[in-house]
Amino acid sequence: MRSTRSRRRLGCLGLLALLLLLAGSTGGWAYGLYHRVRPELDMGQQQMTAAVQQLRQDPVTSITPANLAQARASFAAAARNFSAASADLQPVAPLLGLAAIAPAPGGDLSQVPDLLSLATHAALLGVALCDALAPPLELINGHAPAGASAPSGGLTGSIDSLIEALQARPAALASARAELAAVEAARGRINAGRVSTHQVLAALNQVDTALPDLDRALATVDSLPRLLDVLLGRSQPTTYLLLAQNSDELRATGGFVSSVGQLTVANGHFDQLAFEDSYAVDPGTGPVLAPPVELTHYLGATQWYIRDSNWSADFPTSAHTAETFYQAAKQQAVDGTVAVDQHTVQLLVSALGPIQLDGYPDVITGDNVEDLLHHYFMPQPGGMSDAWWKHRKDFMRDLFHGLVKQMNGLDRPHLLALALALRQGLDEKHILISMHDPDTARWLHDQGWDGALADEPGDYLMVVDTNLGFNKVNPHIQATTTYAVTMAATGAAQAVLTLTYQNTSTPQTGPCVRDPTYKASYVAMEMGCYWDLVRVYVPAGAQLQGASRDGAPLQVQAAPGLGKTAFSTDLTLPPGAQQTLQFRYTLPLTLTAPGGAGLPGQEAGYRLLVQKQPGTLERPLTVTLTLPPTVTLRQARPNGVLGDGVLHWDGLTLRQDQRLSAGW
């Protein structure tokens, strides 16, 4: 029995052949046209695949100018094939539109002109991007492009020469922007809900994923010099407050603030790095700020210190708090704050390493750096003393100095590896940056890199967990999120959020008792009960209808906060146990009005942003949307599965923020 995919492909081709026969004055003409178009489509697809394979090197830093040139040639060939197919089908385009009334294959055929337009402009976009990227790639590979100025040396010289190379072909950049706009326009005309071919749906998903990143990247090229002028202290030194967060003890913005540093960057050179235990950063002059009510309620805090400064889920707010504590303790003002977790350290060491530190026997790599952080943090057996306490974070301090040394001596080939590592850390929220300079702060916010709660049209969800247990148990906590929205014909929307937590650490006997003392090993500190403050941020105006824990009624605090409505509760999860929390609430009616979901024009529909909590890895996410009974789904991004009026987005993860939409 043929597969469903094969049947759909044959159905499309069969319907195309029938339409061509109806359109042609003779069967021979139609037969010839069909057999001319099909090879053009197949060749175009093959050339696109070949181009992508040239650029999909592992690691990506191994891409050479030869790979880029071959990819460009394949993109250009694909564009010619798709354009030829489009021209050949132009005489029968009106008949293809009539195919919309046919069953499943008709939806595919009726959109062939727009699909071919999308494919042609995507291939031309690939050509333009290859042209624009050729000069910087030649420079990275040690070949200065024609007309390029000699680099001045050091990190700043390398970056300056790369920016100059990236801007060396303004015509290619202009072409890339024009082709990107054409791709977006063609994609907007395509109704994914009428596409039945799996291959086409997969391609549309890839386009939907890539478009926002390409849009941001092309928009950034012209502003890079100004942004880097601030970030790298090229006009005047820029001083950062550094917060090292341990996500094994998860806090709102990524983890417990374990260490604090100050780093000054002058003309691209990293210097004046001071790094110390967060417990040592204490003004000693009494309270600076009153602690949040929840911090006092759950942890008994009577004073607030920099180690707990990241209580707010909004990083710019937490960064301002940390800066206030730091300035009171050190009388030092800063220009911005950068927070990193141990996953960032792993990314940086992988990009810059291996690293050998003076006084340590280990060769530090991305594979072993986290184990070494744990090893040097813990005392030797029987060694818990004042001396150990004062020096338990020396390895982290020395490692940061080693990373800074590596960056100061960075060559151009390693600059790309560093840039990719930083981009991954920022996209996955293992690095957060808050800056005082308004233009830089606005750019970071637009990229989603400042750790702020987003303010976008449509529905919104962010789940924030805070470890209250004085332990490092979060690597053994498995959490999943299921979100279901039901929309009525009136526009009213009901939401049900289900959070499931499982503690996979080794079961223990006895009750859960919070103990702030250190254990004999880091592994032992990763085991135990999990005390969690759960905060759920939803759109302002949402109304809580009820909540439950494992099916039993649950009291939940609901209050406005950070421009959202916040629901909060706590849980205690023994090793081996599992708990399920459920929140039921109504969404504001304005989200479902035409244009209110932030969809193009006045298109009615639904749009959702699920923000990832910094410091977490890949929390599984499932979203379902029950459509109003009177509507017909036009498209969903990413593509979901529609059945019985319910749109399912399964198999998602919160490695990054997730954006979903449905239009009708």
Secondary structure, DSSP 8 states (H G I E B T S, - for coil): ---HHHHHHHHHHHHHHHHHHHHSSSHHHHHHHHHHHHHHHHHHHHHHHHHHHHH--SSGGG--HHHHHHHHHHHHHHHHHHHHHHHHHGGGHHHHHHGGGSSHHHHHHHTHHHHHHHHHHHHHHHHHHHHHHHHHHHHHTT---TT-----SHHHHHHHHHHHHHTS-HHHHHHHHHHHHHHHHHHHH--GGG---HHHHHHHHHHHHHHHHHHHHHHHHTTHHHHHHHHTTSSS-EEEEEEEEEGGG--TTSSEEEEEEEEEEETTEEEEEEEEEGGG---SSS-SS---HHHHHHH--SS--GGGGGGSSSHHHHHHHHHHHHHHHH----SEEEEEEHHHHHHHHHHH--EE-TT---EE-TTTHHHHHHHHHS--TT--SHHHHHHTTHHHHHHHHHHHHHHHT--HHHHHHHHHHHHHHHHTTSEEEEESSHHHHHHHHHHT-S------SSEEEEEEEEE-SSS--GGGEEEEEEEEEEE-TTS-EEEEEEEEEEE-S---SS------S--SSHHHHTSS-EEEEEEEEEETT-EEEEEEETTEE---EEEEETTEEEEEEEEEE-TT-EEEEEEEEEE-GGGGSTTTT--STT--EEEEEEE--TT----EEEEEEE--TT----EEES--EEETTEEEEEEEE-SS-EEEEEE-
